[in-house]
Amino acid sequence: MTDSTADKSAAAPALKEIFNRERLRHFALETAAVWPGFDQTRFLALATTGLDELGIMQRMRQTAVSFRETLPQDFRTALPILLDLAPRIGHGFAAITLSEFVALYGQEHADLSLDALRVLTRFGSSEFAIRHFLVADFARTIAVMRAWADDENEHVRRLASEGSRPRLPWSFQLRNLIADPSPTAPILEALKGDPSLYVRKSVANHLNDIGKDHPDLLVGRLSGWDLSDRHTAWIARHALRTLIKKGDARALALIGTTGRAEIRVEHFAVEPASIRLGERIATTAKLTSTATAAQRLVIDYAIHYPKKNGVSKKVFKLKEVELLPGGECQLSISQTVKDFTTRKHNAGFHRVELMANGDVVAESGFELIL
């Protein structure tokens, strides 16, 4: 992460504030606009109960439950109100609560609910909601999602891929697809050359999920794709990112690297040697090719974070470069070392490795003082 990215992260409000009191009042006003019988006061009382202590996904679900308590109890009567409300929400993540309502209360009306999710995903992704239907009736739901892969709307096509990811972040894992990802193959095949970057990112992430459990399957599948198509090649490159960071030779070959790096490391350093949490480190390197032919190299760096029990390694992308015989390459990157929700730091020496085509070619490091 660069300094500018870190600064933006520090300045941004907590994600849970997507469902703040102002947003919930907006929900109430807009729902009353499409259904005059709506009890705004009761909805707000329910939706804001214990709000400050709730995380983003808890707030999202509480909002859906609050709708249940204040809309008609018959699902078939309540659903058209939500469909009318969806385009008035004005925020993609906030609108996910409408799909959550369908997941919670629409299981007995699967056909009606699946069609509603197809509509709602255009305003706020139904990727979390659809997974409940995959668990309840996998065969029917995956067949519907295969048809969605041919939809004219990019949001619907993305839902076909994103909703069926084995390891979708912020949602429960689909254990059957982790064990056997073959049922989603027709969806990914249909989308492998999709013109929408939004869809391609999802396909790449889906394939990356598969590669975590079935690297041979992933490499084999991508080896059979026509990587001369720029959209397909983009997907393949991003789908292989985890294997590339691990130095998998087959993955590196698929993206056009030239095998083991033939280089001399003239310089590699992390400065300053000692920092406190919240301060910046700068990583610099200079490489010289020792090969007799041009090389295509993927340069990464890995930081080993001390933990209470052992060490956690994280690989960061640095640069892809083509080096001619005798050619030189100078690299630099800086980042602020600070705590995040997903990473808490411990004091101690942090080893930093420079990697070329998956091999460690130099080491340095820094001491973190808390």
C-alpha positions as CSV (number, residue, x, y, z in Angstrom):
1,M,0.0,0.0,0.0
2,T,1.3,3.4,-0.9
3,D,1.2,6.4,1.4
4,S,-1.6,8.0,-0.5
5,T,-3.7,4.9,-0.2
6,A,-3.0,4.6,3.5
7,D,-3.9,8.2,4.1
8,K,-7.2,7.8,2.3
9,S,-7.9,4.7,4.4
10,A,-7.2,6.6,7.5
11,A,-9.5,9.4,6.5
12,A,-12.4,7.3,5.4
13,P,-15.3,6.7,7.8
14,A,-16.0,3.2,9.1
15,L,-17.8,1.0,6.6
16,K,-20.6,0.3,9.1
17,E,-21.5,4.0,8.7
18,I,-23.0,3.1,5.4
19,F,-26.0,2.1,7.6
20,N,-26.0,5.2,9.8
21,R,-29.1,7.0,11.1
22,E,-29.2,9.4,8.2
23,R,-29.2,6.5,5.7
24,L,-31.9,4.7,7.7
25,R,-34.1,7.9,7.7
26,H,-33.6,8.0,3.9
27,F,-34.8,4.4,3.8
28,A,-37.9,5.3,5.8
29,L,-38.8,8.3,3.7
30,E,-38.3,6.6,0.4
31,T,-40.3,3.5,1.5
32,A,-43.2,5.8,2.5
33,A,-43.0,7.4,-0.9
34,V,-43.6,4.1,-2.7
35,W,-46.0,2.6,0.0
36,P,-47.9,5.3,2.0
37,G,-48.9,2.9,4.7
38,F,-45.3,2.5,5.9
39,D,-44.7,3.1,9.6
40,Q,-41.5,5.2,9.5
41,T,-41.3,5.7,13.2
42,R,-41.5,2.0,14.1
43,F,-39.0,1.2,11.3
44,L,-36.5,3.7,12.6
45,A,-36.9,2.5,16.2
46,L,-36.2,-1.1,15.1
47,A,-33.4,-0.4,12.7
48,T,-31.5,1.9,15.1
49,T,-31.7,-0.4,18.1
50,G,-28.1,-0.9,19.5
51,L,-26.8,0.5,16.2
52,D,-23.5,1.8,17.6
53,E,-22.5,-1.6,18.7
54,L,-23.3,-3.4,15.4
55,G,-20.9,-4.0,12.5
56,I,-21.7,-3.4,8.9
57,M,-23.2,-6.8,8.1
58,Q,-25.1,-6.9,11.4
59,R,-26.6,-3.4,10.5
60,M,-27.5,-4.6,7.0
61,R,-29.3,-7.6,8.4
62,Q,-31.1,-5.6,11.2
63,T,-32.4,-3.3,8.5
64,A,-33.8,-6.2,6.5
65,V,-35.5,-7.6,9.7
66,S,-36.9,-4.1,10.4
67,F,-38.4,-4.1,7.0
68,R,-40.0,-7.5,7.7
69,E,-41.6,-6.0,10.8
70,T,-43.0,-2.9,9.1
71,L,-44.0,-4.2,5.6
72,P,-46.9,-6.5,4.8
73,Q,-46.3,-9.9,6.3
74,D,-47.1,-11.7,3.1
75,F,-43.8,-12.0,1.1
76,R,-45.5,-11.8,-2.2
77,T,-47.2,-8.5,-1.2
78,A,-44.0,-7.0,0.4
79,L,-41.7,-7.8,-2.5
80,P,-43.1,-5.4,-5.1
81,I,-42.6,-2.6,-2.5
82,L,-38.9,-3.4,-2.2
83,L,-38.6,-3.6,-6.0
84,D,-40.0,-0.1,-6.3
85,L,-37.8,1.1,-3.5
86,A,-34.5,-0.3,-4.9
87,P,-33.8,2.4,-7.5
88,R,-34.5,5.1,-4.9
89,I,-31.8,3.9,-2.4
90,G,-28.9,5.6,-4.3
91,H,-26.1,3.5,-2.7
92,G,-24.9,0.2,-4.0
93,F,-23.9,-1.4,-0.7
94,A,-26.9,0.0,1.3
95,A,-29.3,-1.6,-1.2
96,I,-27.9,-5.0,-0.4
97,T,-30.3,-5.1,2.6
98,L,-33.2,-5.5,0.1
99,S,-31.6,-8.7,-1.2
100,E,-31.0,-9.8,2.3
101,F,-34.7,-9.5,2.9
102,V,-35.4,-11.9,0.0
103,A,-32.8,-14.3,1.4
104,L,-34.4,-14.3,4.8
105,Y,-38.0,-14.5,3.9
106,G,-38.3,-15.7,0.3
107,Q,-37.1,-19.3,0.6
108,E,-40.6,-20.7,0.2
109,H,-41.0,-18.7,-3.1
110,A,-37.8,-19.7,-4.8
111,D,-38.7,-18.8,-8.4
112,L,-40.2,-15.4,-7.4
113,S,-37.2,-14.7,-5.1
114,L,-34.5,-15.7,-7.7
115,D,-36.1,-13.4,-10.2
116,A,-36.2,-10.6,-7.6
117,L,-32.5,-11.1,-6.9
118,R,-31.8,-10.8,-10.6
119,V,-33.5,-7.3,-10.6
120,L,-32.2,-6.2,-7.2
121,T,-28.6,-6.9,-8.1
122,R,-28.6,-4.0,-10.5
123,F,-29.0,-1.6,-7.5
124,G,-27.0,-3.5,-4.9
125,S,-25.3,-6.8,-5.5
126,S,-27.3,-9.9,-4.6
127,E,-24.1,-11.9,-4.2
128,F,-24.6,-12.6,-0.4
129,A,-28.3,-13.4,-0.7
130,I,-28.0,-15.9,-3.6
131,R,-25.8,-18.1,-1.5
132,H,-28.7,-19.0,0.8
133,F,-30.6,-20.3,-2.2
134,L,-27.5,-22.3,-3.4
135,V,-27.5,-24.0,0.0
136,A,-31.3,-24.6,0.0
137,D,-31.5,-26.0,-3.5
138,F,-28.2,-26.1,-5.3
139,A,-29.3,-27.7,-8.5
140,R,-32.1,-25.3,-9.3
141,T,-30.2,-22.2,-8.2
142,I,-27.0,-23.0,-10.2
143,A,-29.1,-23.7,-13.3
144,V,-30.7,-20.2,-13.0
145,M,-27.3,-18.6,-12.4
146,R,-25.9,-20.3,-15.6
147,A,-28.7,-18.6,-17.5
148,W,-27.7,-15.3,-15.8
149,A,-24.2,-15.6,-17.4
150,D,-25.8,-14.8,-20.7
151,D,-27.8,-11.8,-19.5
152,E,-27.5,-8.5,-21.3
153,N,-26.9,-6.6,-18.0
154,E,-23.4,-6.7,-16.6
155,H,-24.6,-6.7,-13.0
156,V,-26.6,-9.9,-13.6
157,R,-23.7,-11.6,-15.4
158,R,-21.4,-10.6,-12.5
159,L,-23.9,-12.1,-10.0
160,A,-23.6,-15.5,-11.8
161,S,-19.9,-15.5,-11.1
162,E,-19.6,-13.6,-7.8
163,G,-22.5,-15.3,-6.0
164,S,-21.2,-18.8,-6.7
165,R,-17.6,-18.1,-5.6
166,P,-16.4,-20.9,-3.3
167,R,-14.8,-18.4,-0.8
168,L,-16.7,-15.1,-1.2
169,P,-15.4,-12.6,1.3
170,W,-17.8,-11.5,4.0
171,S,-20.0,-14.5,3.4
172,F,-20.1,-18.2,4.3
173,Q,-18.1,-20.6,2.2
174,L,-19.8,-23.0,-0.2
175,R,-18.2,-26.2,1.0
176,N,-19.5,-28.3,-1.9
177,L,-17.9,-25.9,-4.4
178,I,-14.6,-25.9,-2.5
179,A,-14.6,-29.7,-2.7
180,D,-15.7,-29.8,-6.4
181,P,-15.8,-26.5,-8.3
182,S,-16.9,-28.2,-11.6
183,P,-20.6,-27.0,-11.3
184,T,-19.6,-23.4,-11.9
185,A,-17.4,-24.2,-14.9
186,P,-20.2,-23.4,-17.5
187,I,-20.6,-20.0,-15.9
188,L,-16.9,-19.2,-16.0
189,E,-16.6,-20.5,-19.6
190,A,-19.5,-18.2,-20.7
191,L,-17.8,-15.2,-19.0
192,K,-14.2,-15.8,-19.8
193,G,-14.1,-13.1,-22.5
194,D,-16.7,-10.7,-21.1
195,P,-16.3,-7.1,-22.3
196,S,-17.1,-5.7,-18.8
197,L,-14.2,-5.2,-16.4
198,Y,-16.7,-5.5,-13.6
199,V,-17.5,-9.0,-14.7
200,R,-13.9,-9.9,-15.5
201,K,-12.8,-9.0,-12.0
202,S,-15.4,-11.3,-10.6
203,V,-14.4,-14.2,-12.9
204,A,-10.7,-13.7,-12.0
205,N,-11.5,-13.7,-8.2
206,H,-13.7,-16.8,-8.6
207,L,-10.9,-18.6,-10.4
208,N,-8.4,-17.4,-7.8
209,D,-10.7,-19.0,-5.1
210,I,-10.6,-22.3,-7.0
211,G,-6.8,-22.1,-7.3
212,K,-6.4,-22.0,-3.5
213,D,-7.8,-25.5,-3.3
214,H,-7.2,-26.9,-6.8
215,P,-4.1,-25.3,-8.3
216,D,-3.7,-28.1,-10.9
217,L,-7.3,-27.7,-12.0
218,L,-6.9,-23.9,-12.3
219,V,-3.7,-24.1,-14.3
220,G,-5.1,-26.8,-16.5
221,R,-8.3,-24.9,-17.3
222,L,-6.4,-21.7,-18.1
223,S,-4.0,-23.6,-20.3
224,G,-6.9,-24.5,-22.5
225,W,-8.1,-20.9,-22.9
226,D,-7.2,-18.7,-25.8
227,L,-5.0,-16.2,-24.1
228,S,-4.6,-14.2,-27.3
229,D,-8.0,-12.7,-26.4
230,R,-7.1,-9.6,-24.3
231,H,-10.1,-10.0,-22.0
232,T,-9.4,-13.7,-21.4
233,A,-5.7,-13.0,-20.9
234,W,-6.6,-10.3,-18.3
235,I,-8.8,-12.7,-16.4
236,A,-6.1,-15.4,-16.5
237,R,-3.4,-13.1,-15.2
238,H,-5.5,-12.0,-12.2
239,A,-6.8,-15.5,-11.5
240,L,-3.2,-16.7,-11.2
241,R,-2.1,-14.0,-8.7
242,T,-2.0,-16.3,-5.7
243,L,0.0,-19.0,-7.5
244,I,2.3,-16.3,-9.0
245,K,3.0,-15.0,-5.5
246,K,3.9,-18.5,-4.4
247,G,6.3,-18.8,-7.4
248,D,4.4,-21.5,-9.2
249,A,6.4,-22.2,-12.3
250,R,3.3,-23.2,-14.4
251,A,1.4,-20.1,-13.5
252,L,4.4,-17.9,-14.2
253,A,4.8,-19.5,-17.6
254,L,1.2,-18.9,-18.5
255,I,1.6,-15.2,-18.1
256,G,4.7,-15.1,-20.2
257,T,7.6,-15.1,-17.8
258,T,10.9,-16.7,-19.0
259,G,11.6,-19.2,-16.2
260,R,14.1,-18.7,-13.4
261,A,15.4,-15.2,-13.2
262,E,19.0,-14.7,-14.3
263,I,19.9,-11.5,-12.4
264,R,22.4,-9.9,-10.1
265,V,21.0,-7.8,-7.2
266,E,23.2,-4.7,-7.0
267,H,21.2,-3.2,-4.2
268,F,18.3,-4.1,-1.9
269,A,17.4,-2.2,1.2
270,V,14.5,-1.3,3.5
271,E,14.9,2.1,5.3
272,P,14.9,3.2,8.0
273,A,16.2,0.2,9.9
274,S,13.9,1.0,12.8
275,I,10.4,2.6,12.9
276,R,7.4,3.0,15.1
277,L,3.9,2.1,14.2
278,G,2.4,4.6,11.9
279,E,5.8,5.5,10.3
280,R,6.9,4.8,6.8
281,I,9.4,2.4,5.2
282,A,10.9,2.7,1.8
283,T,12.0,-0.4,-0.1
284,T,14.5,0.1,-3.0
285,A,16.3,-2.3,-5.3
286,K,18.5,-2.4,-8.3
287,L,18.8,-5.4,-10.6
288,T,21.0,-6.3,-13.5
289,S,20.3,-9.0,-16.0
290,T,23.0,-11.7,-16.4
291,A,21.1,-13.6,-19.1
292,T,22.1,-13.8,-22.8
293,A,18.5,-13.2,-23.9
294,A,15.6,-11.0,-23.0
295,Q,13.8,-11.9,-19.7
296,R,10.3,-11.2,-18.6
297,L,10.3,-11.0,-14.8
298,V,7.6,-10.6,-12.1
299,I,9.2,-8.8,-9.2
300,D,7.4,-9.0,-5.8
301,Y,8.4,-8.5,-2.2
302,A,7.3,-10.3,0.9
303,I,7.1,-9.0,4.5
304,H,7.3,-11.6,7.4
305,Y,5.1,-10.2,10.2
306,P,5.9,-11.6,13.7
307,K,2.9,-13.1,15.4
308,K,2.5,-14.4,19.0
309,N,2.9,-17.8,17.6
310,G,5.2,-17.8,14.6
311,V,5.3,-15.5,11.6
312,S,2.8,-14.5,8.9
313,K,4.1,-13.8,5.4
314,K,2.4,-11.5,3.0
315,V,3.5,-11.0,-0.6
316,F,3.1,-7.6,-2.3
317,K,3.3,-6.9,-6.1
318,L,6.2,-4.7,-7.1
319,K,6.6,-4.7,-10.9
320,E,6.6,-6.7,-14.0
321,V,9.6,-5.9,-16.2
322,E,11.3,-7.0,-19.4
323,L,15.1,-7.0,-19.1
324,L,17.4,-7.1,-22.1
325,P,20.9,-8.8,-21.7
326,G,22.9,-6.6,-19.3
327,G,19.9,-4.4,-18.7
328,E,19.3,-2.7,-15.4
329,C,16.1,-2.1,-13.4
330,Q,15.7,0.2,-10.4
331,L,12.6,-0.3,-8.2
332,S,11.2,1.6,-5.3
333,I,8.0,1.6,-3.2
334,S,7.0,3.1,0.1
335,Q,4.3,2.2,2.6
336,T,3.1,3.2,6.0
337,V,3.2,0.5,8.6
338,K,0.0,0.7,10.6
339,D,-2.7,-1.5,12.0
340,F,-5.8,-2.4,9.9
341,T,-8.9,-4.4,10.7
342,T,-7.3,-7.4,8.9
343,R,-3.8,-6.9,10.2
344,K,-2.5,-6.1,13.7
345,H,1.2,-5.6,14.1
346,N,3.6,-6.9,16.8
347,A,6.9,-5.5,17.8
348,G,10.1,-7.1,16.5
349,F,12.2,-7.7,13.4
350,H,10.2,-7.8,10.1
351,R,12.1,-9.7,7.4
352,V,11.6,-8.4,3.9
353,E,12.4,-10.6,0.9
354,L,12.8,-9.5,-2.7
355,M,11.4,-12.1,-5.2
356,A,11.9,-12.6,-8.9
357,N,9.8,-15.1,-10.7
358,G,8.9,-16.6,-7.4
359,D,12.4,-17.1,-6.1
360,V,13.9,-15.1,-3.2
361,V,16.9,-13.2,-4.5
362,A,17.7,-10.8,-1.6
363,E,16.7,-10.1,2.0
364,S,16.5,-7.1,4.2
365,G,14.2,-5.9,7.0
366,F,13.2,-3.4,9.6
367,E,12.6,-3.4,13.4
368,L,9.1,-2.3,14.5
369,I,8.9,-0.6,17.9
370,L,5.5,-0.4,19.6
